[in-house]
Amino acid sequence: QVQLVESGGGLVQAGGSLRLSCVASGRIFSINAMGWYRQAPGKQRDLVAHITSGGNTNYADSVKGRFTISKDNAKNTVYLQMNSLKPEDTAVYSCNMNLYTWDQGIPNDYWGQGTQVTVSS
C-alpha cells in the first residue's frame, strides 16, 4: 500500500506565499515523477507543476516565475513553493506520484487527498 499525504495549505492574502509538501509512504521501490495539480470549484483538475526523477521540471503558464517544484528523494517528498499568490490560485491542490512498489512490475499513479489553498484579495 502507498499513501500520499499533503500539508501546508491554508488561507493567505494576495501577494503572500505558501509551501506545500507531499510525503509518500509504503512499499515504494522507486519514483518516476512527481506533480502537483489543482482543481477550483466548477473547473477541471489541471497540472500545476511536474518534476521527473532526473529533476526536469515543467509548469503551467499561469504559475511560471511564481511557483517552484522541488523534491527530496531520500524522504519521498515533493514540495511546491508558491509565491506572489493571486486569488485565481485558489483551489484544492493534490499531489501525484508515478512510482513502482516492491509488489508491482509496472509503475502506477497515486494521489494525495488534497489540501485547500485560499487566496484572499
PAGUKE-72306 format. One record per residue: residue number from 1; z, y, x of N, C-alpha, C in turn; residue in three letters. Coordinates in nm, 4 decimals, decimal comma. Layout:
BEGIN
+-----+----------+----------+----------+----------+----------+----------+----------+----------+----------+--------+
| num |      n.w |      n.v |      n.u |     ca.w |     ca.v |     ca.u |      c.w |      c.v |      c.u | residu |
+-----+----------+----------+----------+----------+----------+----------+----------+----------+----------+--------+
| NUM |        Z |        Y |        X |        Z |        Y |        X |        Z |        Y |        X |    ala |
...
+-----+----------+----------+----------+----------+----------+----------+----------+----------+----------+--------+
***
This chain:
BEGIN
+-----+----------+----------+----------+----------+----------+----------+----------+----------+----------+--------+
| num |      n.w |      n.v |      n.u |     ca.w |     ca.v |     ca.u |      c.w |      c.v |      c.u | residu |
+-----+----------+----------+----------+----------+----------+----------+----------+----------+----------+--------+
|   1 |   0,0000 |  -0,1183 |   0,0830 |   0,0000 |   0,0000 |   0,0000 |   0,0000 |   0,1236 |   0,0867 |    gln |
|   2 |  -0,0728 |   0,2240 |   0,0428 |  -0,0797 |   0,3516 |   0,1128 |  -0,0355 |   0,4620 |   0,0170 |    val |
|   3 |   0,0419 |   0,5520 |   0,0672 |   0,0877 |   0,6648 |  -0,0135 |   0,0634 |   0,7940 |   0,0616 |    gln |
|   4 |   0,0097 |   0,8937 |  -0,0101 |  -0,0107 |   1,0268 |   0,0453 |   0,0798 |   1,1232 |  -0,0300 |    leu |
|   5 |   0,1550 |   1,2005 |   0,0440 |   0,2490 |   1,2944 |  -0,0177 |   0,2248 |   1,4336 |   0,0365 |    val |
|   6 |   0,1935 |   1,5256 |  -0,0553 |   0,1685 |   1,6648 |  -0,0170 |   0,2952 |   1,7484 |  -0,0326 |    glu |
|   7 |   0,2992 |   1,8567 |   0,0420 |   0,4072 |   1,9536 |   0,0294 |   0,3565 |   2,0897 |   0,0740 |    ser |
|   8 |   0,4333 |   2,1931 |   0,0381 |   0,4009 |   2,3270 |   0,0863 |   0,3411 |   2,4210 |  -0,0161 |    gly |
|   9 |   0,3128 |   2,3713 |  -0,1345 |   0,2582 |   2,4595 |  -0,2371 |   0,3639 |   2,5538 |  -0,2898 |    gly |
|  10 |   0,3200 |   2,6480 |  -0,3742 |   0,4149 |   2,7419 |  -0,4325 |   0,3467 |   2,8657 |  -0,4839 |    gly |
|  11 |   0,4286 |   2,9660 |  -0,5082 |   0,3807 |   3,0956 |  -0,5591 |   0,3833 |   3,1975 |  -0,4461 |    leu |
|  12 |   0,2734 |   3,2682 |  -0,4304 |   0,2626 |   3,3684 |  -0,3243 |   0,1822 |   3,4867 |  -0,3755 |    val |
|  13 |   0,2098 |   3,6042 |  -0,3221 |   0,1324 |   3,7218 |  -0,3594 |  -0,0015 |   3,7230 |  -0,2872 |    gln |
|  14 |  -0,0969 |   3,7901 |  -0,3467 |  -0,2271 |   3,8048 |  -0,2834 |  -0,2094 |   3,8643 |  -0,1435 |    ala |
|  15 |  -0,2838 |   3,8084 |  -0,0487 |  -0,2732 |   3,8511 |   0,0894 |  -0,1741 |   3,7690 |   0,1706 |    gly |
|  16 |  -0,0963 |   3,6884 |   0,1027 |   0,0033 |   3,6069 |   0,1702 |  -0,0540 |   3,4780 |   0,2258 |    gly |
|  17 |   0,0358 |   3,3941 |   0,2778 |  -0,0037 |   3,2698 |   0,3438 |   0,0810 |   3,1540 |   0,2937 |    ser |
|  18 |   0,0226 |   3,0373 |   0,2984 |   0,0926 |   2,9121 |   0,2727 |   0,0369 |   2,8062 |   0,3667 |    leu |
|  19 |   0,1212 |   2,7082 |   0,3962 |   0,0762 |   2,5953 |   0,4765 |   0,1043 |   2,4672 |   0,4006 |    arg |
|  20 |  -0,0009 |   2,3923 |   0,3703 |   0,0127 |   2,2649 |   0,3027 |   0,0156 |   2,1520 |   0,4056 |    leu |
|  21 |   0,0930 |   2,0492 |   0,3736 |   0,0990 |   1,9299 |   0,4562 |   0,0757 |   1,8074 |   0,3688 |    ser |
|  22 |   0,0183 |   1,7049 |   0,4280 |  -0,0028 |   1,5783 |   0,3583 |   0,0222 |   1,4656 |   0,4574 |    cys |
|  23 |   0,1205 |   1,3834 |   0,4257 |   0,1588 |   1,2731 |   0,5126 |   0,1203 |   1,1408 |   0,4478 |    val |
|  24 |   0,0558 |   1,0568 |   0,5247 |   0,0189 |   0,9237 |   0,4767 |   0,1140 |   0,8205 |   0,5338 |    ala |
|  25 |   0,1521 |   0,7253 |   0,4493 |   0,2401 |   0,6176 |   0,4944 |   0,1893 |   0,4858 |   0,4379 |    ser |
|  26 |   0,2322 |   0,3778 |   0,5029 |   0,1890 |   0,2460 |   0,4592 |   0,1240 |   0,1698 |   0,5721 |    gly |
|  27 |   0,0519 |   0,0657 |   0,5353 |  -0,0091 |  -0,0220 |   0,6350 |  -0,1443 |   0,0337 |   0,6795 |    arg |
|  28 |  -0,1372 |   0,1456 |   0,7495 |  -0,2563 |   0,2167 |   0,7938 |  -0,2975 |   0,1690 |   0,9313 |    ile |
|  29 |  -0,4241 |   0,1306 |   0,9422 |  -0,4770 |   0,0884 |   1,0710 |  -0,5410 |   0,2069 |   1,1434 |    phe |
|  30 |  -0,6288 |   0,2766 |   1,0731 |  -0,6907 |   0,3956 |   1,1314 |  -0,7445 |   0,4850 |   1,0197 |    ser |
|  31 |  -0,7548 |   0,6128 |   1,0513 |  -0,8014 |   0,7111 |   0,9543 |  -0,9352 |   0,7684 |   0,9990 |    ile |
|  32 |  -1,0357 |   0,7585 |   0,9118 |  -1,1680 |   0,8100 |   0,9451 |  -1,1762 |   0,9609 |   0,9291 |    asn |
|  33 |  -1,1283 |   1,0081 |   0,8149 |  -1,1436 |   1,1503 |   0,7824 |  -1,0344 |   1,1923 |   0,6860 |    ala |
|  34 |  -1,0079 |   1,3210 |   0,6881 |  -0,9061 |   1,3789 |   0,6003 |  -0,9639 |   1,5038 |   0,5353 |    met |
|  35 |  -0,9208 |   1,5318 |   0,4148 |  -0,9730 |   1,6503 |   0,3489 |  -0,8766 |   1,7072 |   0,2478 |    gly |
|  36 |  -0,9006 |   1,8312 |   0,2133 |  -0,8277 |   1,8986 |   0,1070 |  -0,9270 |   1,9395 |  -0,0019 |    trp |
|  37 |  -0,8878 |   1,9142 |  -0,1255 |  -0,9668 |   1,9508 |  -0,2420 |  -0,8796 |   2,0357 |  -0,3325 |    tyr |
|  38 |  -0,9441 |   2,1090 |  -0,4224 |  -0,8661 |   2,1855 |  -0,5196 |  -0,9353 |   2,1848 |  -0,6543 |    arg |
|  39 |  -0,8528 |   2,1961 |  -0,7567 |  -0,9037 |   2,1986 |  -0,8931 |  -0,8293 |   2,3048 |  -0,9722 |    gln |
|  40 |  -0,9038 |   2,4040 |  -1,0167 |  -0,8478 |   2,5074 |  -1,1025 |  -0,8596 |   2,4635 |  -1,2480 |    ala |
|  41 |  -0,7790 |   2,5188 |  -1,3369 |  -0,7853 |   2,4809 |  -1,4787 |  -0,9250 |   2,4977 |  -1,5363 |    pro |
|  42 |  -0,9750 |   2,3946 |  -1,6011 |  -1,1052 |   2,4005 |  -1,6648 |  -1,2229 |   2,3875 |  -1,5706 |    gly |
|  43 |  -1,1951 |   2,3611 |  -1,4435 |  -1,3029 |   2,3503 |  -1,3446 |  -1,3016 |   2,2130 |  -1,2784 |    lys |
|  44 |  -1,4092 |   2,1807 |  -1,2109 |  -1,4169 |   2,0542 |  -1,1397 |  -1,3410 |   2,0635 |  -1,0081 |    gln |
|  45 |  -1,3095 |   1,9470 |  -0,9535 |  -1,2432 |   1,9441 |  -0,8229 |  -1,3472 |   1,9662 |  -0,7140 |    arg |
|  46 |  -1,3168 |   2,0578 |  -0,6241 |  -1,4093 |   2,0948 |  -0,5179 |  -1,3467 |   2,0716 |  -0,3808 |    asp |
|  47 |  -1,4316 |   2,0433 |  -0,2848 |  -1,3876 |   2,0303 |  -0,1471 |  -1,3506 |   2,1672 |  -0,0924 |    leu |
|  48 |  -1,2380 |   2,1750 |  -0,0254 |  -1,1948 |   2,2979 |   0,0401 |  -1,2202 |   2,2895 |   0,1899 |    val |
|  49 |  -1,1753 |   2,1809 |   0,2509 |  -1,1894 |   2,1646 |   0,3955 |  -1,1843 |   2,0163 |   0,4294 |    ala |
|  50 |  -1,2495 |   1,9819 |   0,5394 |  -1,2640 |   1,8422 |   0,5786 |  -1,2567 |   1,8334 |   0,7306 |    his |
|  51 |  -1,1933 |   1,7267 |   0,7799 |  -1,1862 |   1,7069 |   0,9240 |  -1,2072 |   1,5596 |   0,9541 |    ile |
|  52 |  -1,2920 |   1,5315 |   1,0521 |  -1,3210 |   1,3932 |   1,0884 |  -1,2229 |   1,3432 |   1,1938 |    thr |
|  53 |  -1,2320 |   1,2157 |   1,2236 |  -1,1448 |   1,1589 |   1,3269 |  -1,1705 |   1,2239 |   1,4619 |    ser |
|  54 |  -1,2928 |   1,2706 |   1,4827 |  -1,3258 |   1,3360 |   1,6086 |  -1,2889 |   1,4836 |   1,6140 |    gly |
|  55 |  -1,2399 |   1,5338 |   1,5006 |  -1,1962 |   1,6732 |   1,4979 |  -1,2987 |   1,7718 |   1,4460 |    gly |
|  56 |  -1,4131 |   1,7227 |   1,4024 |  -1,5126 |   1,8135 |   1,3448 |  -1,4663 |   1,8596 |   1,2071 |    asn |
|  57 |  -1,4858 |   1,9867 |   1,1817 |  -1,4383 |   2,0443 |   1,0558 |  -1,5518 |   2,1096 |   0,9783 |    thr |
|  58 |  -1,5336 |   2,1155 |   0,8483 |  -1,6217 |   2,1975 |   0,7658 |  -1,5414 |   2,2534 |   0,6493 |    asn |
|  59 |  -1,5865 |   2,3677 |   0,6006 |  -1,5125 |   2,4418 |   0,4993 |  -1,6040 |   2,4868 |   0,3864 |    tyr |
|  60 |  -1,5441 |   2,5024 |   0,2695 |  -1,6152 |   2,5681 |   0,1609 |  -1,6405 |   2,7125 |   0,2011 |    ala |
|  61 |  -1,7535 |   2,7660 |   0,1597 |  -1,7877 |   2,9035 |   0,1970 |  -1,6797 |   3,0022 |   0,1530 |    asp |
|  62 |  -1,6165 |   2,9740 |   0,0401 |  -1,5201 |   3,0674 |  -0,0162 |  -1,3918 |   3,0784 |   0,0658 |    ser |
|  63 |  -1,3679 |   2,9840 |   0,1578 |  -1,2435 |   2,9872 |   0,2349 |  -1,2670 |   3,0041 |   0,3845 |    val |
|  64 |  -1,3918 |   3,0075 |   0,4262 |  -1,4211 |   3,0218 |   0,5690 |  -1,3605 |   3,1502 |   0,6242 |    lys |
|  65 |  -1,2961 |   3,1370 |   0,7385 |  -1,2329 |   3,2515 |   0,8008 |  -1,0919 |   3,2779 |   0,7526 |    gly |
|  66 |  -1,0515 |   3,2115 |   0,6447 |  -0,9167 |   3,2317 |   0,5903 |  -0,8315 |   3,1045 |   0,5993 |    arg |
|  67 |  -0,8930 |   2,9885 |   0,5808 |  -0,8216 |   2,8606 |   0,5821 |  -0,8551 |   2,7844 |   0,7094 |    phe |
|  68 |  -0,7570 |   2,7079 |   0,7572 |  -0,7778 |   2,6229 |   0,8751 |  -0,7192 |   2,4854 |   0,8481 |    thr |
|  69 |  -0,8015 |   2,3833 |   0,8671 |  -0,7547 |   2,2457 |   0,8537 |  -0,7253 |   2,1905 |   0,9931 |    ile |
|  70 |  -0,6177 |   2,1151 |   1,0035 |  -0,5822 |   2,0518 |   1,1305 |  -0,5123 |   1,9206 |   1,1003 |    ser |
|  71 |  -0,4918 |   1,8396 |   1,2052 |  -0,4300 |   1,7098 |   1,1825 |  -0,3431 |   1,6705 |   1,2996 |    lys |
|  72 |  -0,2526 |   1,5813 |   1,2724 |  -0,1681 |   1,5208 |   1,3754 |  -0,1841 |   1,3702 |   1,3601 |    asp |
|  73 |  -0,2636 |   1,3115 |   1,4470 |  -0,2941 |   1,1697 |   1,4329 |  -0,1688 |   1,0821 |   1,4453 |    asn |
|  74 |  -0,0806 |   1,1196 |   1,5328 |   0,0392 |   1,0389 |   1,5552 |   0,1285 |   1,0337 |   1,4321 |    ala |
|  75 |   0,1186 |   1,1376 |   1,3495 |   0,2030 |   1,1466 |   1,2307 |   0,1256 |   1,1159 |   1,1024 |    lys |
|  76 |  -0,0026 |   1,0784 |   1,1150 |  -0,0868 |   1,0537 |   0,9964 |  -0,0781 |   1,1697 |   0,8983 |    asn |
|  77 |  -0,0891 |   1,2896 |   0,9511 |  -0,0673 |   1,4102 |   0,8719 |  -0,1850 |   1,5057 |   0,8856 |    thr |
|  78 |  -0,2200 |   1,5669 |   0,7738 |  -0,3215 |   1,6711 |   0,7737 |  -0,2588 |   1,7974 |   0,7165 |    val |
|  79 |  -0,2992 |   1,9104 |   0,7715 |  -0,2452 |   2,0398 |   0,7316 |  -0,3572 |   2,1297 |   0,6807 |    tyr |
|  80 |  -0,3190 |   2,2256 |   0,5990 |  -0,4114 |   2,3305 |   0,5572 |  -0,3369 |   2,4627 |   0,5644 |    leu |
|  81 |  -0,3715 |   2,5420 |   0,6639 |  -0,3143 |   2,6756 |   0,6766 |  -0,4007 |   2,7714 |   0,5959 |    gln |
|  82 |  -0,3394 |   2,8380 |   0,5002 |  -0,4127 |   2,9270 |   0,4105 |  -0,3613 |   3,0687 |   0,4288 |    met |
|  83 |  -0,4485 |   3,1549 |   0,4770 |  -0,4148 |   3,2950 |   0,4988 |  -0,4975 |   3,3838 |   0,4074 |    asn |
|  84 |  -0,4541 |   3,5071 |   0,3941 |  -0,5258 |   3,6049 |   0,3115 |  -0,5588 |   3,5473 |   0,1738 |    ser |
|  85 |  -0,4592 |   3,4886 |   0,1121 |  -0,4811 |   3,4222 |  -0,0162 |  -0,5210 |   3,5203 |  -0,1246 |    leu |
|  86 |  -0,6055 |   3,4715 |  -0,2133 |  -0,6573 |   3,5509 |  -0,3253 |  -0,6197 |   3,4834 |  -0,4570 |    lys |
|  87 |  -0,6146 |   3,5575 |  -0,5649 |  -0,5845 |   3,4953 |  -0,6947 |  -0,6798 |   3,3817 |  -0,7287 |    pro |
|  88 |  -0,8039 |   3,3928 |  -0,6859 |  -0,9009 |   3,2863 |  -0,7150 |  -0,8763 |   3,1586 |  -0,6354 |    glu |
|  89 |  -0,7824 |   3,1610 |  -0,5440 |  -0,7425 |   3,0387 |  -0,4722 |  -0,6427 |   2,9559 |  -0,5530 |    asp |
|  90 |  -0,5966 |   3,0101 |  -0,6642 |  -0,5007 |   2,9379 |  -0,7480 |  -0,5614 |   2,8086 |  -0,7993 |    thr |
|  91 |  -0,4910 |   2,6979 |  -0,7743 |  -0,5411 |   2,5658 |  -0,8124 |  -0,4369 |   2,4601 |  -0,7743 |    ala |
|  92 |  -0,4632 |   2,3387 |  -0,8172 |  -0,3897 |   2,2234 |  -0,7666 |  -0,4657 |   2,1715 |  -0,6451 |    val |
|  93 |  -0,3974 |   2,1643 |  -0,5324 |  -0,4574 |   2,1192 |  -0,4078 |  -0,4170 |   1,9738 |  -0,3823 |    tyr |
|  94 |  -0,5170 |   1,8905 |  -0,3544 |  -0,4926 |   1,7484 |  -0,3301 |  -0,5514 |   1,7085 |  -0,1958 |    ser |
|  95 |  -0,4809 |   1,6227 |  -0,1264 |  -0,5358 |   1,5728 |  -0,0010 |  -0,6022 |   1,4377 |  -0,0243 |    cys |
|  96 |  -0,6961 |   1,4096 |   0,0610 |  -0,7722 |   1,2849 |   0,0565 |  -0,7838 |   1,2301 |   0,1974 |    asn |
|  97 |  -0,7708 |   1,1005 |   0,2113 |  -0,7933 |   1,0352 |   0,3403 |  -0,8793 |   0,9119 |   0,3201 |    met |
|  98 |  -0,9775 |   0,8987 |   0,4061 |  -1,0596 |   0,7785 |   0,4103 |  -1,0100 |   0,6959 |   0,5268 |    asn |
|  99 |  -0,9563 |   0,5779 |   0,4975 |  -0,8879 |   0,5046 |   0,6035 |  -0,8980 |   0,3535 |   0,5859 |    leu |
| 100 |  -0,8714 |   0,2866 |   0,6979 |  -0,8605 |   0,1417 |   0,6997 |  -0,7113 |   0,1051 |   0,6918 |    tyr |
| 101 |  -0,6811 |   0,0031 |   0,6152 |  -0,5486 |  -0,0566 |   0,6216 |  -0,5586 |  -0,1875 |   0,6998 |    thr |
| 102 |  -0,4442 |  -0,2414 |   0,7326 |  -0,4420 |  -0,3675 |   0,8067 |  -0,4966 |  -0,4824 |   0,7217 |    trp |
| 103 |  -0,4994 |  -0,4643 |   0,5893 |  -0,5380 |  -0,5721 |   0,4991 |  -0,6860 |  -0,5716 |   0,4616 |    asp |
| 104 |  -0,7549 |  -0,4584 |   0,4861 |  -0,8899 |  -0,4445 |   0,4341 |  -0,9895 |  -0,4233 |   0,5465 |    gln |
| 105 |  -1,1068 |  -0,4851 |   0,5315 |  -1,2095 |  -0,4733 |   0,6337 |  -1,3016 |  -0,3552 |   0,6157 |    gly |
| 106 |  -1,2893 |  -0,2852 |   0,5033 |  -1,3705 |  -0,1660 |   0,4800 |  -1,2764 |  -0,0497 |   0,4476 |    ile |
| 107 |  -1,3189 |   0,0720 |   0,4785 |  -1,2323 |   0,1880 |   0,4504 |  -1,2340 |   0,2237 |   0,3021 |    pro |
| 108 |  -1,1271 |   0,2815 |   0,2567 |  -1,1167 |   0,3282 |   0,1191 |  -1,0608 |   0,4692 |   0,1152 |    asn |
| 109 |  -1,0833 |   0,5355 |   0,0036 |  -1,0307 |   0,6700 |  -0,0177 |  -0,8954 |   0,6631 |  -0,0878 |    asp |
| 110 |  -0,8035 |   0,7452 |  -0,0396 |  -0,6716 |   0,7569 |  -0,1001 |  -0,6435 |   0,9039 |  -0,1279 |    tyr |
| 111 |  -0,5682 |   0,9268 |  -0,2364 |  -0,5412 |   1,0635 |  -0,2802 |  -0,3912 |   1,0877 |  -0,2943 |    trp |
| 112 |  -0,3518 |   1,2105 |  -0,2667 |  -0,2168 |   1,2528 |  -0,2967 |  -0,2063 |   1,2945 |  -0,4414 |    gly |
| 113 |  -0,0834 |   1,3282 |  -0,4814 |  -0,0593 |   1,3606 |  -0,6216 |  -0,0944 |   1,5051 |  -0,6553 |    gln |
| 114 |  -0,1114 |   1,5864 |  -0,5539 |  -0,1478 |   1,7266 |  -0,5748 |  -0,0281 |   1,8189 |  -0,5677 |    gly |
| 115 |  -0,0529 |   1,9398 |  -0,5219 |   0,0511 |   2,0419 |  -0,5159 |  -0,0063 |   2,1732 |  -0,5681 |    thr |
| 116 |   0,0716 |   2,2422 |  -0,6497 |   0,0232 |   2,3645 |  -0,7133 |   0,0336 |   2,4821 |  -0,6180 |    gln |
| 117 |  -0,0745 |   2,5571 |  -0,6085 |  -0,0758 |   2,6838 |  -0,5359 |  -0,1120 |   2,7928 |  -0,6358 |    val |
| 118 |  -0,0253 |   2,8918 |  -0,6471 |  -0,0487 |   3,0023 |  -0,7389 |  -0,0427 |   3,1325 |  -0,6616 |    thr |
| 119 |  -0,1490 |   3,2108 |  -0,6719 |  -0,1565 |   3,3385 |  -0,6015 |  -0,1572 |   3,4495 |  -0,7054 |    val |
| 120 |  -0,0571 |   3,5346 |  -0,6993 |  -0,0464 |   3,6442 |  -0,7952 |  -0,1131 |   3,7700 |  -0,7408 |    ser |
| 121 |  -0,1665 |   3,8487 |  -0,8306 |  -0,2365 |   3,9710 |  -0,7886 |  -0,1429 |   4,0889 |  -0,7803 |    ser |
+-----+----------+----------+----------+----------+----------+----------+----------+----------+----------+--------+
***
